[in-house]
Amino acid sequence: MTHQDHPKPATMAVEQALRRIAKRDGEVRAWLHVDGEGALQRARELDAIEGARGPLHGLSIGVKDVIGVSGMPLTYNSPLFTGQVASADAPCVETLRAAGAVILGKTDTTEFAAAGRNAASANPHDLARTPGGSSAGSAAAVADGHVPFALATQTGGSTIRPASFCGIHGFKPSWGLVSREGVKFYANSLDTVGWYARSLAELDLLCEVFDIAEAATDSVGDILRIGYYRTPWWDEVSADGKEAIDGVVAAMARAGIEMVAIDELPEFAQLNDDHRVILFREGAAAFLNLAWSQPELLHADFHLRVDSMQQYSDARLVEAHDRAAMARIAFEKAIAGLDAVLAPSAPGIAPLGRGPGEPRFNQPWTLLHAPVVNLPLARGAHGMPVGVSLVAPRYHDRRLLKVAGEVETRLADVGVTPTDAGLPET
């Protein structure tokens, strides 16, 4: 997909987005800040361009409020940074602008994309339920048709889980492929910039913009072999979640996809514990200055992370990093010959309230630095979305999206289509 697929003027697209936000965001509360005038001015400038245009020409994008956008608030949804305005674009935002995007505003987030204060955003499918966290506003904005794209981040499961709860496509690339400069650090060896869109083609378009390479070996054969891994925490998946996920697996088999049951992956059961050690120790470094300088305004969750310097020893941290490094190699050997691995994106539908949701189904993939895409293919109780994750080896990002596209194409032949297909046009 390119700007050629969006023939309407950029100004028209921005005006449509602003109307949708005005109509719906009083309830959905996806946005902390909308720069309507700035977006319209940018759109007029884009419409005046003659000749070559960027691949994102005129497309509106929301940016999670832990990522810097020049001239817009950068509060991290924290009382410590009320009124702060970013002086520069984060490089990931600068890249989007250079490709022709219109930055519409800042979306709500769990405090520091970590813990503490929850986002106020609601799930568009049921306003009493959470859209998931920490990328709550970005997921809600795409799910409710405010924008076609939104930037997210993931340190545990903050991109993939909200995509599942909101019934949209979400992508967490391999660690390190997208610059994190200008993004609030939480855990340096885990933090990853991801994004939401309304289709796999749009997810892939941002891969192209971020120059995530497509290897010559990324073609997909006629025979698809997908590993099905329930994970060690399958008993924690709700009954309707199990039924929904198993239904997707059965439909894939009917569609001619070879489904290979995976009973166990090396070191996998230990990865959540190792993730926690690394998360807390690196989080301690990320929030130490605030614990010293403004302790009364810093939420207790972050004091807990700073205190983890004593809770988790250096030896335990080394052990966690070493086991993670070995697990990455072991995982890639274990799935050799498979096109991807399918696993739960979440333990079921979005829960009531505004909490971020359970991350244990996402954390191991984050620690493995693997690319993950959420496919919104099922519904559970109350008609709420249930997604599944497809996972591939590190730096097989573009091939993973090709495999996901082939999965969706074959599922369509047996009557299964993404749950976001009927969302409002943006």
N, C-alpha and C positions, 0 to 999 in steps of 0.2 A: 504494500500500500504506500502511496506517495501523496503529495499534495494534489496530484491530478485526480485522485479519487474524491476530492473535496472541492467541487467546482464553485460552491457558493463563496462569496467574498468573506474575508476574515472578519470584517465588521459585522456581517450578518450572523456569523457563528458566535462571536462574542456576545452580541445582543441576545441571541437565543439562550446562551448559557446564563447570562445575567437574569433573564426573565425566569428561567427555571429555578435559579437560586432564590430569587425574590419570592417565588411561589412556595418553595418547599423547605428552605433552610431554617425557617423559624421552628420547624419540627425536627428536622434531621440534624441540624447543628453541626454540619461537617466542617464549617469554615470558622477560623479565628479572625481572618482578615480577607476582605475582597477588595481589590483595587480596580473597580469598574472603570474609572476615568483613565487610569494608566493603561488598562487592557484595551480600551477602545482607541486610544491614541496609537498604541503599538499596532493594532489591527489596521488603522488607516494608513500607517506607514507601510505596512506589508502590502496592502491593496495597491499602493502606488508603485510598487516594484514592477518593472517591465523586464522581460527576459527570464533568465534562470531563477528559479525559486528553490528554497530548501525543502527537504523531505517532510518537514513538519509545518510547512507554510500555513499559517493561520489557525493552527490547532491549539485549543486552550488546554492548559495543564495546571493542576493544583500541586502545591509543594508542601510536604509535611513540615511543620514548624519546629524542626530541629535542623533544617537546612537553610543556609543563608540565601536571601534574595535581596539584592540591593534596593534600599529605600523602603523595604517592608519590615514589619515587626519580626523579631527573632526572640521569642519569649520562652521557648521550650515548654510551654504550658506550666511555667513555674513562677511563683510570686517573687523569686529572686531577680527575675529579669523583666518584670512588668515595665513596659515603655521602651525597652531596648529595640533599636532599629539597626538592621544589617547595613554595613557600609559597602559591601561588595557581594556579588554573586558567588556562591560556591561554584567550582568548576563544572560540576554536573549540570547546574542551572545555566551557566554561561554556554555550555555545549548545546543545550536545548534551544536557547535563544538564537544561537548562530544557525541552527537548523530551521529557524522560522517559527518557533513556538511562541505562543502568547502566554505569559505567566499570569494566571488570573488571580492568584492569592495564596494564602497560607492555610493549610488544613490542620485540624485539631489533632492532638497526640497525647498519649500518656506522658506524664511529666518526664522530661529528659529522654523520652522513648525507652523508659526503663521501669519505673515503679512510682510510688508516691501517688500523686493526684491523677485520677482517671480522666480521660477525655469526656466531654459532655455529649459527644456524637451518639446518635441513635441508629439502629439498623433500619434501613428503608423498608425492609420486608415486614418488620414488626417493631414499631417505635418503642415498645417496652423492653426490647432486647438489645444487647450490645452488638456493635459492628465488629468487635474484637479490637485488640490492641497489640502493639502500641500505635499502629498506623490507622487509627480509627477513622479520622476525618477523610483521609485519602480514599479509603475503601468505600466509605459511605457516599462520597461525592461522585465516584464513578458508578457505583451501584444505582444511585438515584438519578443518573443522567445529567448531572451538572456539567461534567467535563468528560472527554473521551479518555484522558490519561491522568494519572497522578503519581508523583514520586512517593515512595515509602522507604523505610529502612527495616533491617532485620538483624537482631543480635541473638535472639532465641527463636521466635516464630512470628515476628511482628509484621511480616508481609504476607506470608502464606496463610496463616490462620484467619485473619480478617477477610481474605479473599474467599475462603471457604464459608465463613459465616454470612458473607454478603452475596455469595453466588456470582462472583466475577472471576475473570482470569487474572492471576497474579504471578509474578516472576521474581525469584531471587537468583541473581547470577552467581557464578563462582566468585568466591572471595577475592577481592583485590582487582577485579576487572573494571570497576567504575570508581573514579576518584572519590575519596571521602574527605578531601580537604573542604573546609567550610561546613562540615557536618559535625554536630555535637558528638564527641567521642564518649562511648560507654565502655566497650571492651575491644581494644584495638585489634586483637586477632580473631574477632568474630563479626564486628560491625560490617554491614553490607548495604549498599544502596540498591533498592529494588523498585518495582513499579507495577501499576495496575492499568488494565485496558479492557476493552470490550470484546477483544478477539485475540487469537494467537497471532494473526498477521500484524496486529498493532503492537503486541509485545515484541515481536521480531523487528518491527520498524525501529523501536527504540534501541534494540541491540545494534542495528545498523548505525544509528546516529552515534551511539557510544563506542563505535568501532570495535565491537566484539566480533572477532574474526570468524568467518565461516571456512572451515578447512575443506580441502579437496576430498577428504574421506567422509564428509558429512552426509552423503547420500543415504537414502533409506531404501532397503530392499523390499521385495514383494512379500516376504515372510517376516512378520513382526513377532518378536519374542519378548514378552514383558514379564518380569518377575513380580509376583504378588507377595508382599511382605506385610503381614499383619502387625509386626513389631511385638516386643515383649509386653506391651501395655494394652493388648487387644481387649482384655477383660474390663478395662476402664472405658471402652467405647459403649455408648448407649445402645439399647436394643434396636432402636430405629436407625441409628447410625450404622450399626453392623449390617442391617438389612439393606440400607442404601448403598453402602460400599460393596457388599457382596453382589448386589444387583448390577452394579457397574461392571464388576469382574465377569459375571455371567454373560452380560451383554457383549463384552469384548470377545469372549470365547465364541458366542454366536456369530459375531462379525468376522470370524476367521483369524483372530489374533491368538497366537499360542501363549497361553498363560502358564507360567512356571511357578509353582508354589515354592517359596523360600521359607524354610522352617527357622533358620537361624543365620545371623550374620556375625562374623568375628568381632569380638569386643563390644558389640553394639549395646548390650544391656548396661555396660559400665559408662557409656558415653554421656548420659545425662548427669551423672555425678561429676564426671570430669568437666563437663560444660559449666556446671555450677561453680566449681573451684576457680576456673579461669575467669568466668564472668565476675565473680565477687572480688577476686584479687585485682583484676584490671579495672573493675568498677571502683575499687578503693582509690586507685591512682587518679581516676577521672573526676572524683568528687571530693578529694582530700582538701583542695583549696577552699571549697565552699564550706566544708565542715569546720575549718579553722576561721574563715573570715565572716561567715554569716550563719553560725550554727542555729540560731533561733528560727530562721526562715527555712532551713533545709529540712525536708521531710525525714522522719525517723527511718524510713526505708534506706535512705542514702547514708545516714550515720551507721546503719547496720553494715553496709558495704565497706565503709571505711574501717570499721572495727574488724572486718574479716582478715585484715593484715595479721591479726593474732589468731583468728579462728583457723585459717588454712596456712600451714607451714610452707616454707620455700620448697622443702622436699616433696610435699604433696603437690605443689604447683608444677614442679619439674616432672613428676610422675604423670600428671594429667596431660601436660603437653607432649610427653614422649608417647603415651598410649594413644593420643589423638593422631600423632604422626604415623604410628604403625597401623592404626585403624583405617586411615585413608588408603594406604597401600593395600591392606587386606580386603577392604570393601571393593576396590576396583578389580582385584583379582577374583573375588567371589562372584562378581556379576559379569565377568568376561563372557561374551557370547549372547548377552541380553541387550536389547535395545534401550531399556529403561527399567526402573523398579517402580511399581505402584504401591503406595502406602497411604494410610489415613492422613488427611491434613489437619484434622481436629477430632476430638472424641465424640462429636455429634453436632447438633444444631447450636446456634448461638444461644447462650444462656440469658436469662432475664437479668436486667441491671446494666451497669456500665463497665464491668470489669473486663480485663484484657482477654481472659480465657486461659485454658490449660496449654502450656507450651511444649509438653514432653514429647509430642509427636513430631515436632519441628526441630528441636534443639540438636539432636544427633546429626541431622543433615547440615545444619549450620556449622557445627564443629568439624564435620568432614570437609567443609568448604565446597560442597557439591552444589551444582545448579538444581533448582527445584521450580516446577511450574504447578500451580493449582488449576485443575480443570473442574469447572462447575457443572457437574454431570448428574447430580441426584438431588432428591429432596427427602427430608425426614419428617418428623412430627410437625404438625401445624403447617405443612407445606413449606417449611423453612429449608434453605439450601444446605446441602452437604457436598463438600468438594473432596477430590482425591489428589494426592501429590504424585507427580512423575519426577523421578530423580535419575540423574546420570553421573558419570565420572566427572571429576574436575575438568573445566575448560572444554567440555563438550556441549556448551550452551546452545549454540545454533542448531546442532544436530538434535538436541533434546526437544527444541521447539518444532523441528520437522517431524520427529516421531510423534509428538503430541498432536500435530496437525493431521497426520495419517490416522492416528487413533480416532480423532473426532470425525474424520471423513468416513471411516469404516463403521463407526457407531451410528452415523446418520443413516446408513443403509439398513440398519435394523431398528430405526425409529427412535434413537437416543440422541438428543441434541443438547447443547449447553443451556443451562438455566438462565444465562444472561441474554439469550437470544431475543427475549421479549421485553427487555428493559427499554425505558424511554429513549428516544433519539436525542443525541446531544447536538 
